[in-house]
Amino acid sequence: MSESLKLENQLCFPLYAAARKVTAKYTPYLKPLGLTYTQYIAMMVLWDKKEASVGELCEKLYLDNGTLTPLLKKLEAEGYVTRTRSEEDERVVKIRLTEKGAALEEKCAHIPAAVGSCIPLDKEKAYFLYTQLYDLLKAI
């Protein structure tokens, strides 16, 4: 077998497997709230910004429109956000946090620390990994 085709020689595999395992750590905290991980990270952006266009969310979350739109429709159906067309450019859809969506922030405030305590990395290693992953994201 070619060395280049061995799973253990692939950078993509440990990234993929680690991302899946870390994301799965969120499930016990998010499921009772009726949120998926992707909905949760979209809400994190909205808790910070209060409003964003679909394009801005796509860019911030590294997701495409086809992935994000159904997710936002579900958040709207739950009453967490509203979706409206921009008056300046009707092609732009603005996502706004509702009061119910803003209130959800308090229910989620404990999640980062809870999940962080499940990941066996000290602060320095976690920060190093964080910076390396963002460098990789920016490069590709």
N, C-alpha and C positions, 0 to 999 in steps of 0.2 A: 504494500500500500504506500502511496505517496505520503511523505511526511507532511506536506502542505494540506492534506485532507484529513489528518487525524484531529479528532475533536479536541484533544488536550493541547493542540497547537493553535487553536483559534482564540483570538481576543474576544470575538463576539459572544462566544458561549458563556464564559464566566460573567460577562456583563448582563447577558440575557437571564441566566439562572439566578444571579444575585438580585437583579431587579424584581424578578417574580417572587423570590423568597421574601424580600423586604416588603414589597407591596402586599403580600399575603398577611404580613404582621398587622396590617391596618384593619383587616376584615372583622375581627371580633369587636372592634371599636366603632366601625362604620356601619356594619350590618344593622345593629339595633336602631340606628338613626335613619335607615333606609337609603344610605349613600354608597355608591361605589367609590373606589379610589379615584377614578378620573373625575367624577362629580366633586369629590372632596377637594382636589387640587384646583378645579375651576372655581369653587367657592372660596378657596384661599386667596386667589387673585382678586375676586370681587370683594371680599372682606377688606382687602387692602385698598382697592381702587374705588369701590362703590359702584362704578360703571366702567364698561369697556365694550369696544366693538367686538364682533365675532372674530374679525381679522386679528385684532390685538390679542385676544385670548388664544387663538391658534398659534400666533408667534410666541407668546409667553410660555405656552404649555408644550410646544413642539408637536402639535396635533394638526391634522388637516380638517378642513371644513366638514367633510363627510363624516368624520368621527365626532366632531364637536357639536354639530347641529342637533342630532337626536338626543344627545346628553343634555343640551340646554333646553330642549322641548320638555324633557322629563323634569328638569328642575323647575321649569315654569309651571308644569302641571301640579307639582307639589307646592307651588306658591312661594318658592324661594327667590325667583327672579322674574323679571318681565322682559319681553323681547319687543322692541319697537324699531321701526325703520327711521333712519336719520332724516330730519327735515331738509338738511343741506344736500344729501345724496341718498336717494332711496335704495341704492344698492347696499348701503351700509346698515347692518342690523346692530343696534345698541342693546346691550344686556345690562340691566339695572338690578341691584339688590333690593328686595322688598324688606319690610319690617320683619317678616317671618324668617327670611334668609339671614338678616343681620342677627336675629336672636339665636340662630343656629350656631353662630361663632362661639358663644359661651359654652354650648354643649360640646363643642369640639376642642376647646382650649387645652384640655389635658392630653389629647392624643399624641402630639409630637413627643412629649416627655415619656409617655407610656411606651410608645414604639421605640424610641431611642434607648430605653432601658433594656430592650430585647435584643439590641444589636451589640455584639461583643467587640466594640472598638473604643479605645480611649479617645479623648477629645482631639488630641493631636493627630492621630491616625484618621479619625473621621473627617477632620478638616482637610487633611492632605488629600484624601479620597474625593471629597467634595470639590476641591479646586481642580483636581485632575480630571474629574468627570465634566465639569463645566468647560475646561480647556478643550476637551475632546468634542463636546457639543458645539462649541464655537468654531472649531476647526473643520467640522463636517457639516 
